[in-house]
Amino acid sequence: MASFKRAHLLIVDDTPPGHPADGAPLLALDVDMPLDASELEEQRIAREIGGADRLLEQASAAQLRLLQRLARAAPEQQLRFSGIETLKHFLEATAATKAAMADTELARLWKKVAAPTSAPGA
């Protein structure tokens, strides 16, 4: 039986040096696609990257700054998640956020949000 290889969405901080600190950071979306991903998995991730792009466009500057901090702290400075549901849950959980959040609180929130939306082995 072939093992299922799941693709992941990535958020990368693409903010140039000298960008105004009070402005929304510039975040880029990318995909971590296994070389042997199925056609269905490729179709899923193509749909989800479009949805994730729309969600980021609608996110507040405060939410984008939180995602930027998570991306900068993540391995290879890429915030990796298994699907759009994780991003949706994070943005819902931070919708009322106006101010900075402590690093430990932010990490705890991401872990809580990502856990129920991550596939086994993701």
C-alpha positions in Angstrom: 0.0 0.0 0.0 1.4 3.4 -1.0 1.7 6.0 1.7 -0.2 9.2 1.3 2.1 12.2 0.9 0.4 15.4 2.0 1.4 18.8 0.6 1.6 21.8 3.0 1.0 25.5 2.7 3.8 27.8 3.7 3.7 31.4 4.8 7.0 33.3 4.4 7.9 36.7 5.6 8.6 38.7 2.4 8.8 42.1 4.0 11.8 44.1 2.7 14.2 45.8 5.0 13.2 49.3 5.8 9.4 48.6 5.5 7.5 50.8 7.9 7.1 49.0 11.2 3.5 50.3 11.6 2.5 49.0 8.2 1.2 45.5 7.4 4.0 43.1 6.7 4.3 41.5 3.3 3.7 37.8 3.5 4.1 35.3 0.6 2.4 32.0 0.2 4.3 28.9 -1.0 3.7 25.2 -1.2 5.7 22.3 0.0 4.7 19.6 -2.5 6.1 16.1 -2.2 7.6 14.9 -5.5 5.3 11.9 -5.5 2.1 13.7 -4.5 -1.1 12.4 -6.1 -3.0 14.4 -8.7 -5.8 14.8 -6.1 -3.4 16.2 -3.6 -2.1 18.7 -6.2 -5.6 19.8 -7.0 -6.4 20.2 -3.3 -3.4 22.4 -2.6 -4.1 24.5 -5.7 -7.6 25.2 -4.4 -6.3 25.9 -0.9 -3.6 28.3 -1.9 -6.1 30.4 -3.7 -8.3 30.5 -0.6 -5.4 31.2 1.7 -4.4 34.1 -0.5 -7.9 35.6 -0.2 -7.8 35.1 3.6 -4.5 36.9 3.9 -5.9 39.8 1.8 -8.7 40.1 4.3 -6.6 39.8 7.4 -5.9 42.9 9.5 -2.4 44.4 9.9 -2.3 43.0 13.5 -3.1 39.5 12.3 -0.5 39.7 9.5 2.1 40.8 12.1 1.3 37.8 14.2 1.7 35.5 11.2 5.0 37.3 10.4 6.3 36.6 13.9 5.3 33.0 13.6 7.0 32.7 10.2 10.2 34.3 11.4 10.4 31.9 14.4 9.6 28.8 12.4 12.2 26.4 10.9 13.7 27.9 7.7 11.5 31.0 8.5 8.5 29.3 6.9 5.2 28.8 8.7 4.1 25.4 7.6 0.6 24.1 7.9 -1.5 21.3 6.4 -4.4 23.2 5.0 -6.5 26.3 4.8 -8.5 25.3 7.9 -5.6 26.0 10.1 -5.3 29.5 8.7 -9.0 30.1 9.0 -9.0 29.0 12.6 -6.0 31.2 13.4 -7.6 34.3 11.8 -10.9 33.6 13.6 -9.1 33.2 16.9 -7.2 36.5 16.4 -10.0 38.6 14.8 -10.3 40.9 17.8 -6.5 41.2 18.3 -5.4 44.8 18.1 -2.2 44.7 20.2 1.0 42.7 20.4 0.8 39.2 22.0 3.6 37.7 24.0 5.7 35.1 22.2 4.7 32.2 24.5 1.0 33.2 24.1 1.3 33.4 20.3 3.1 30.0 20.1 0.5 28.4 22.4 -2.4 29.8 20.3 -0.8 28.5 17.0 -0.3 25.1 18.5 -3.9 25.0 19.7 -5.2 26.1 16.4 -3.0 23.9 14.2 -3.5 20.7 16.3 -7.1 19.8 15.3 -6.5 20.7 11.6 -3.3 18.8 11.0 -3.3 15.4 9.3 -1.6 12.5 11.1 2.1 12.6 10.2 1.8 16.1 8.8 
